[in-house]
Amino acid sequence: MFQNSLLVNESSILISIEDFLISICHEQFVDDHDEFKRELLEAVVLFKQIYRFDLSYSRIINVFKRVIILVDYIMEKLDFHIYADILRFELNHIFYIQGMIEHEMKSAVQDIHKFKYQERKNQIKLEGYLNKILNHYSRLLFVRVDVGIFQEHQSNWDVEDVHRALEILRNRMSNKDTCFRGLQGCVWAFEQGVKKGYHCHLLLIYDGNMRDGDEWLGEEVGLYWQQCITNHQGSYYNCNRTENKEKFEVNDLLGIGMIHRNQPKQVENAFRAGMYLVNPKKVEQRLRAKTSPNMKTFGISQFDVEWRRGI
């Protein structure tokens, strides 16, 4: 399940367990029962290491919680005392566990459909917001920064830790000083990946009459996350670096940097850049654990809205 010890953290473990359950539904282990037992053993041991009763898990991960209950029941009946004894399970035990997984996964995969539906709703919300703010200002500075945790530190950060750090960052934005001066809005999407771990895509929208120097601003935001919030354990990627923008500019697709309202192509590209944050196809990036069932993974923060017309 894991070849690289750096990847053993809450985020990667949950993704690997989900992949394990889906592979059973695809009959990956139909002729290799020993491999199934080895994978099951590793999944049980790893999940036990990161499980927290106070987190809200996805429906697919909750299927695995019930798998562990079944495994514990079988072990008790067989008078087995350590999880390594899973390797001694007989064929009937394997078939029973696999059958239970296949049955419960039929409804659990609704998680994926729910995610896609929510992302489509987020698209509509974001499109409306971008329409209003782009029509209100003659020019806006779009800055895209991705923030996360360095791979070697991801084992120190669970979903609650990263969620709390992102709240601190958004609260800091609302002060609107230093690198956040002139900030009119921020769109954010909290995601999860095998190698990236927990990470967040940020689209920061500045008043173009107050700010320029988008590459510098992206660096300052990233460094603030890295140095002031995550104690140098945080990573960032500044999408507004010149070399990155040139890749899009050469194909007339650049949608970050200074966006002028009277330049339709710039506005069209800005929409495309923003919509990356709410893509229904990014199923693999959805969160498998939350601090509560209602925890938001997408949001639009608006500043100084009381004096804006129609925003």
Protein Blocks (a to p, Z undefined) as FASTA:
>chain_A
ZZbfklgcfklmmmmmmmmmmmmmnommmmmmklmmmmmmmmmmmmmmmgcfkbccdfkl
mmmmmmmmmmmmmmmmnopabfklmmmpcfklmmmmmmmmmmmmmmmmmmmmmmmmmmmm
mmmmmmmmmmmmmmmpmbdcdddddddddfklmmmpcfklmmmmmmmmmmmmmnopajlg
oiabdcddddddfklmpaddddddddfklpghkllmmmmmmmmmmmmmnnopaccddfkb
mklmmmmmmnopafghjddfklmklmmmmmmmmmmmmcfklmmlpcfbdfbfklcfbdcd
dehklmpghZZ
